[in-house]
Amino acid sequence: KGVVKTALWRRCCAAWCAQRGAPACGGGQLSDTPRGCAQDGRLRRIEGALCPARRSVLVVGGGIVGASIALELTRAGCAVQLLEGDASPAAHTSTTSKSWAWINSNSKQPASYHALNAASMELWRAQTLVPMQWCGALVCRGGAPPRHPPDYPQRDITDRAELAALEPGLVSERGWSYYPSEGLLEPVEAAELMVAEAERLGCAVHLSQQVLRVELDAGES
């Protein structure tokens, strides 16, 4: 899955940057300075860029990443097949089912990583398929200064009454920051909804199909 994800990210990034005349993020790496596709904190869909000529795509794994890839490529016009080893998407995956699913960008470093997460937050806000809770987040920094751009929504909590109103179970008054723009979701539910929507749009979903290896004919990639 890692190879598929990396290749997809590079193609999407290259297409987005080429359209805007911006330098692409080289080699799939994150630099210390935000550039290219993450420069202004937004990602935009490039219609047709992901799947020219109705390409066939095989996605291995129905966790949150595989489900998202399958859905977006199906929407873009690819002929997609999704293979998931379990009887239901994401229910027993090592990552998705154990995720906090905290939608945030506070303290993300380097700056390009913060911009990528901020862009992801915008996309989550724009979608209507997955139920979201934009409840904000309380973070105990322990006196450390925030490590994100100053325009990222945040305020320090110094009043005990305000802290109790946000989270009655907390008694400490020191080092709390509130991030009102952040939220969360139920990750397994999100993956299942994405897979179901991809299937509705024409993706072929194969459950209980574990992939052990991938064999390529000569000249294929």
C-alpha positions as CSV (number, residue, x, y, z in Angstrom):
1,K,0.0,0.0,0.0
2,G,2.9,2.4,0.8
3,V,4.1,2.3,-2.9
4,V,0.6,3.0,-4.1
5,K,0.0,5.9,-1.7
6,T,3.4,7.5,-2.4
7,A,2.9,7.2,-6.2
8,L,-0.6,8.7,-6.0
9,W,0.6,11.6,-3.8
10,R,3.5,12.4,-6.1
11,R,1.2,12.4,-9.2
12,C,-1.5,14.5,-7.5
13,C,1.1,16.9,-6.2
14,A,2.9,17.2,-9.6
15,A,-0.4,17.8,-11.4
16,W,-1.6,20.4,-8.9
17,C,1.8,22.3,-8.9
18,A,2.1,22.1,-12.7
19,Q,-1.3,23.7,-13.1
20,R,-0.4,26.6,-10.8
21,G,3.2,27.0,-12.1
22,A,4.6,26.2,-8.6
23,P,7.6,23.9,-7.8
24,A,6.5,20.4,-6.8
25,C,7.6,18.9,-3.5
26,G,10.6,16.8,-4.5
27,G,10.6,13.0,-4.1
28,G,7.6,12.9,-1.8
29,Q,9.6,14.4,1.0
30,L,8.5,17.2,3.3
31,S,10.8,20.2,3.4
32,D,11.4,22.8,6.1
33,T,9.8,25.5,3.9
34,P,6.3,25.0,2.6
35,R,6.3,25.0,-1.2
36,G,4.3,23.9,-4.2
37,C,1.1,22.1,-3.4
38,A,1.1,23.0,0.3
39,Q,2.2,26.6,-0.1
40,D,-1.0,28.3,0.7
41,G,-2.5,25.6,2.9
42,R,-5.0,24.4,0.3
43,L,-5.3,21.3,-2.0
44,R,-7.5,21.4,-5.0
45,R,-8.9,18.6,-7.2
46,I,-7.4,18.3,-10.6
47,E,-10.2,16.9,-12.8
48,G,-8.9,14.1,-15.0
49,A,-5.3,14.4,-13.8
50,L,-5.4,11.2,-11.7
51,C,-6.9,8.9,-14.3
52,P,-6.3,9.8,-17.9
53,A,-7.8,7.4,-20.5
54,R,-9.9,5.5,-17.9
55,R,-7.0,3.7,-16.3
56,S,-7.6,0.6,-14.2
57,V,-6.4,0.9,-10.6
58,L,-6.0,-1.8,-7.9
59,V,-6.2,-0.5,-4.3
60,V,-5.0,-2.9,-1.6
61,G,-6.5,-2.3,1.8
62,G,-9.8,-0.7,2.9
63,G,-8.6,1.3,5.8
64,I,-9.0,5.1,5.8
65,V,-6.3,5.7,3.3
66,G,-7.2,2.9,0.9
67,A,-10.9,3.8,1.2
68,S,-10.2,7.5,0.4
69,I,-7.9,6.6,-2.5
70,A,-10.6,4.2,-3.9
71,L,-13.3,6.8,-3.6
72,E,-11.4,9.7,-5.1
73,L,-10.1,7.7,-8.0
74,T,-13.5,6.4,-8.7
75,R,-14.9,9.9,-8.7
76,A,-12.1,10.9,-11.1
77,G,-13.1,8.3,-13.6
78,C,-10.8,5.4,-12.9
79,A,-11.9,1.8,-13.1
80,V,-11.0,0.9,-9.5
81,Q,-10.9,-2.4,-7.7
82,L,-10.5,-2.5,-3.9
83,L,-9.2,-5.5,-2.1
84,E,-9.7,-5.8,1.7
85,G,-8.5,-8.8,3.7
86,D,-11.3,-8.6,6.3
87,A,-15.0,-9.1,6.0
88,S,-15.6,-5.4,6.5
89,P,-13.5,-2.3,5.7
90,A,-11.1,-1.0,8.4
91,A,-12.7,-3.0,11.2
92,H,-9.5,-4.8,12.2
93,T,-6.8,-2.8,10.5
94,S,-3.8,-2.0,12.7
95,T,-4.0,1.7,12.1
96,T,-7.5,2.9,11.2
97,S,-9.4,1.0,14.0
98,K,-7.0,2.3,16.6
99,S,-6.8,5.9,15.5
100,W,-7.9,8.9,17.5
101,A,-9.1,10.3,14.2
102,W,-8.2,13.8,15.5
103,I,-8.5,16.3,12.7
104,N,-5.9,18.9,13.6
105,S,-2.8,20.8,12.5
106,N,-1.5,22.2,15.8
107,S,2.2,21.9,16.5
108,K,2.9,20.1,13.2
109,Q,6.5,20.4,12.0
110,P,8.0,21.2,9.6
111,A,5.9,24.1,8.2
112,S,5.0,22.1,5.1
113,Y,3.6,19.3,7.2
114,H,1.4,21.8,9.1
115,A,0.2,23.2,5.7
116,L,-0.7,19.7,4.5
117,N,-2.7,19.0,7.7
118,A,-4.4,22.4,7.5
119,A,-5.4,21.6,3.9
120,S,-6.7,18.2,5.0
121,M,-8.9,20.0,7.6
122,E,-10.4,22.1,4.8
123,L,-11.2,19.0,2.8
124,W,-12.9,17.4,5.8
125,R,-15.0,20.5,6.4
126,A,-16.0,20.6,2.8
127,Q,-17.2,17.0,2.5
128,T,-20.7,15.8,3.5
129,L,-20.3,12.0,3.5
130,V,-18.7,11.4,6.9
131,P,-20.3,12.8,10.1
132,M,-17.9,15.1,11.9
133,Q,-17.7,16.7,15.3
134,W,-16.0,20.1,15.2
135,C,-15.8,20.3,19.0
136,G,-12.3,21.9,19.2
137,A,-9.4,20.4,21.2
138,L,-7.7,21.1,24.5
139,V,-4.0,20.5,24.6
140,C,-1.7,20.6,27.6
141,R,1.6,22.1,26.3
142,G,3.2,22.1,29.8
143,G,4.5,25.6,29.3
144,A,6.0,25.0,25.9
145,P,5.3,27.6,23.2
146,P,3.0,26.6,20.3
147,R,4.9,25.4,17.2
148,H,2.5,26.5,14.4
149,P,1.9,29.7,12.5
150,P,0.5,32.5,14.5
151,D,-2.7,32.7,12.4
152,Y,-3.7,29.2,13.3
153,P,-6.8,29.5,15.6
154,Q,-5.7,29.0,19.2
155,R,-6.0,30.6,22.6
156,D,-4.4,30.0,26.0
157,I,-6.6,29.0,28.8
158,T,-5.7,30.8,32.0
159,D,-9.0,30.9,33.9
160,R,-10.1,27.9,35.9
161,A,-13.8,28.6,35.1
162,E,-13.2,28.6,31.4
163,L,-11.2,25.4,31.6
164,A,-14.0,23.8,33.6
165,A,-16.5,24.9,31.1
166,L,-14.5,23.3,28.3
167,E,-13.7,20.1,30.2
168,P,-15.2,19.6,33.7
169,G,-12.9,16.7,34.5
170,L,-9.7,18.8,34.4
171,V,-8.3,20.3,37.6
172,S,-4.9,21.6,36.4
173,E,-4.7,25.3,35.4
174,R,-1.3,25.3,33.8
175,G,-0.3,25.1,30.2
176,W,-3.6,24.5,28.4
177,S,-4.4,25.7,24.9
178,Y,-7.7,25.6,23.1
179,Y,-7.9,25.0,19.3
180,P,-11.5,25.8,18.3
181,S,-11.2,24.8,14.6
182,E,-10.2,21.1,15.3
183,G,-12.5,18.1,15.4
184,L,-12.8,14.4,15.2
185,L,-14.6,11.5,13.5
186,E,-15.2,7.8,13.9
187,P,-12.5,6.3,11.7
188,V,-14.0,2.9,11.0
189,E,-17.3,4.5,10.2
190,A,-15.6,6.9,7.9
191,A,-13.8,4.2,6.0
192,E,-16.9,2.1,5.7
193,L,-18.9,5.1,4.3
194,M,-16.1,5.9,1.8
195,V,-16.0,2.3,0.6
196,A,-19.8,2.2,0.3
197,E,-19.8,5.4,-1.7
198,A,-17.0,4.2,-4.0
199,E,-18.9,1.0,-4.6
200,R,-22.1,3.0,-5.4
201,L,-20.1,5.0,-8.0
202,G,-18.8,1.9,-9.7
203,C,-15.8,0.7,-7.7
204,A,-15.5,-3.1,-7.5
205,V,-15.1,-4.0,-3.8
206,H,-13.7,-7.4,-2.8
207,L,-13.9,-8.2,0.9
208,S,-12.2,-11.1,2.6
209,Q,-9.5,-11.0,-0.1
210,Q,-6.1,-10.9,1.5
211,V,-3.2,-9.8,-0.8
212,L,0.0,-11.8,-0.2
213,R,2.1,-10.5,-3.0
214,V,2.0,-8.6,-6.3
215,E,3.4,-10.2,-9.5
216,L,4.1,-8.0,-12.5
217,D,4.6,-9.2,-16.1
218,A,7.8,-8.1,-17.8
219,G,7.6,-4.4,-18.7
220,E,4.7,-3.6,-16.4
221,S,4.9,-1.1,-13.6
